[in-house]
């Protein structure tokens, strides 16, 4: 449910942003000053999406929200900061907290359940599934890279991989005996199917759905 909420929010924001840009470009509205003053709200929205996708990444969500707040105050001329003077110390703080709390940004594990979500937020995630009845999973990459290996998973009839990519990338490794249905939508990004499948009419179907914004998805064997 949380993954669907995040997609609805992201999709709605993209639609509204596109409509606003269109109205501005055809001189129906003059939104240039508004964009210049309030664009950091998109960063704060990104923090909200991080938290919705995976509440365990609350540290990153807090840091991203804090960075967005600083940028918003700077855009409104309440304070004067340089982005890179802020972001690198915050990243170091989060890395330190991740080490202390044993939450490394690089995760690699084998999941034997039918559902095993993968999240890469400002880092990397590597997961392999050995499920005997794989049905669905969610893969999120926000300014990071995620890899999901399904070669050892068994898909009996059909399965779905829900993807959410924002300024990141996903590598999806699939078995050769499944039919791939790529139904993702891309904005300033894309998905590439490099698979060489060996299928028949009775082969199970793996459907990939979701959105890719300023990023990419690579599907391969």
C-alpha positions in Angstrom: 0.0 0.0 0.0 2.8 2.4 0.9 4.4 1.8 -2.5 1.2 2.7 -4.3 0.8 5.8 -2.2 4.3 7.0 -3.2 3.6 6.3 -6.9 0.3 8.3 -6.7 2.1 11.2 -5.0 5.0 11.2 -7.5 2.7 10.8 -10.5 0.4 13.6 -9.3 3.3 16.0 -8.6 4.8 15.3 -12.1 1.4 15.9 -13.7 1.0 19.2 -11.8 4.5 20.3 -12.5 4.2 19.5 -16.2 0.9 21.4 -16.4 2.4 24.4 -14.6 5.5 24.5 -16.9 3.1 24.3 -20.0 1.0 27.1 -18.7 4.1 29.2 -18.0 5.6 28.5 -21.5 2.4 29.6 -23.3 2.2 32.7 -21.1 -1.1 31.7 -19.4 0.7 32.0 -16.0 3.9 33.6 -15.0 5.4 31.2 -12.6 9.1 31.9 -12.9 9.4 33.7 -9.6 7.3 31.0 -7.9 9.6 28.2 -9.2 12.7 30.1 -8.1 11.4 30.6 -4.6 9.7 27.2 -4.0 11.6 24.6 -6.0 13.3 23.2 -2.8 9.8 21.8 -1.8 10.6 19.1 -4.4 13.5 18.0 -2.2 11.3 17.9 0.9 8.7 15.9 -1.2 11.6 13.4 -2.0 12.2 13.0 1.7 8.5 12.2 2.2 8.7 9.6 -0.6 11.8 8.0 0.9 10.0 7.6 4.2 6.8 6.2 2.6 8.8 3.7 0.5 10.8 2.4 3.5 10.3 3.7 7.0 13.6 2.1 8.0 15.4 4.7 6.0 14.2 7.5 8.3 17.7 8.7 8.8 18.1 9.5 5.1 14.6 11.0 5.0 15.4 13.3 7.8 18.7 14.4 6.2 17.1 15.0 2.8 14.3 16.9 4.4 16.7 19.0 6.4 18.7 19.8 3.2 15.5 20.7 1.4 14.5 23.0 4.3 17.9 24.8 4.2 17.6 25.3 0.5 14.0 26.6 0.9 15.2 29.1 3.5 18.0 30.1 1.2 15.6 30.6 -1.7 13.4 32.8 0.5 16.5 34.8 1.5 16.2 34.0 5.2 19.7 32.5 5.2 22.6 32.4 2.8 24.1 28.9 2.2 26.0 27.1 -0.5 24.5 23.6 -1.3 27.8 21.7 -1.4 28.8 23.3 1.9 25.8 21.6 3.4 25.3 18.3 1.7 28.7 16.7 2.1 28.8 17.2 5.9 25.2 15.8 6.1 26.2 12.8 4.0 29.2 12.1 6.3 26.9 12.4 9.4 24.4 9.8 7.9 27.2 7.5 6.9 28.5 7.6 10.5 25.0 7.0 11.9 24.5 4.1 9.4 27.7 2.5 10.7 26.7 3.0 14.3 23.2 1.6 13.8 24.5 -1.2 11.5 22.6 0.1 8.5 25.1 0.0 5.7 24.1 1.7 2.4 25.2 -1.4 0.5 22.9 -4.4 1.2 23.4 -7.8 -0.1 21.2 -10.7 0.9 19.3 -13.7 -0.3 15.5 -13.6 0.2 13.5 -16.9 0.3 10.1 -15.2 0.7 7.8 -14.3 -2.2 8.0 -10.7 -1.3 11.3 -8.9 -0.6 11.4 -5.2 -1.2 14.7 -3.5 -2.3 15.5 0.1 -1.5 18.5 2.1 -2.5 18.5 5.7 -1.1 21.7 7.6 -1.8 23.5 4.3 -1.9 23.4 0.8 -3.2 21.3 -2.3 -2.6 21.9 -5.8 -3.9 19.4 -8.6 -3.3 18.9 -12.1 -4.6 15.7 -14.0 -4.3 15.5 -17.8 -3.9 11.7 -17.8 -3.5 9.9 -21.1 -4.4 6.8 -19.1 -5.3 7.9 -15.6 -6.3 4.9 -13.3 -6.9 5.8 -9.6 -6.4 8.3 -7.2 -5.0 9.0 -3.4 -4.9 12.3 -2.0 -6.0 13.1 1.7 -5.2 16.2 3.6 -6.3 16.4 7.3 -5.3 19.8 8.8 -6.1 21.2 5.3 -5.8 21.5 2.0 -7.5 19.6 -1.2 -6.8 20.1 -4.7 -8.1 17.6 -7.6 -7.9 18.6 -11.1 -9.0 15.7 -13.4 -9.7 17.6 -16.2 -11.4 17.1 -18.5 -8.4 13.5 -17.6 -7.9 10.6 -19.7 -9.2 7.7 -18.0 -10.9 4.9 -20.4 -11.3 2.4 -18.4 -13.3 3.0 -14.7 -13.1 4.8 -12.2 -11.0 5.2 -8.4 -10.8 8.1 -6.1 -10.0 7.1 -2.6 -9.1 9.8 -0.1 -9.7 10.3 3.5 -8.6 13.4 5.4 -9.9 14.3 9.0 -9.2 17.8 10.0 -10.4 19.0 6.5 -9.9 19.2 3.1 -11.6 17.9 -0.5 -11.2 19.5 -3.6 -12.5 17.0 -6.5 -12.8 18.4 -10.0 -13.5 15.7 -12.4 -14.6 15.5 -16.2 -15.5 15.5 -17.2 -19.1 12.2 -19.1 -18.9 9.9 -16.2 -18.2 8.1 -13.8 -20.6 9.1 -10.2 -19.9 6.4 -7.5 -20.0 7.9 -4.1 -19.5 5.1 -1.6 -18.7 7.2 1.1 -17.0 6.8 4.8 -17.8 9.8 7.0 -18.2 10.4 10.8 -17.9 13.9 11.9 -18.9 14.9 8.3 -18.4 14.3 4.8 -19.9 14.4 1.1 -19.6 16.5 -1.3 -21.6 15.6 -5.0 -22.1 18.8 -7.0 -22.9 17.4 -10.4 -22.2 17.6 -13.5 -24.4 14.6 -15.5 -23.3 13.8 -19.1 -24.0 10.0 -19.2 -23.6 6.8 -21.0 -24.8 3.1 -20.4 -24.6 3.1 -22.0 -21.1 5.9 -19.9 -19.7 5.2 -17.7 -16.7 5.0 -14.0 -17.1 7.1 -11.4 -15.3 5.6 -7.9 -15.5 7.6 -4.8 -14.7 5.6 -1.7 -13.8 6.3 1.7 -12.3 8.0 5.0 -13.1 11.5 6.1 -14.1 12.4 9.8 -13.6 15.9 10.9 -14.6 17.2 7.4 -14.3 17.2 4.0 -15.9 16.4 0.3 -15.7 18.4 -2.5 -17.2 16.8 -5.9 -17.6 19.1 -8.8 -18.4 19.9 -12.5 -17.9 
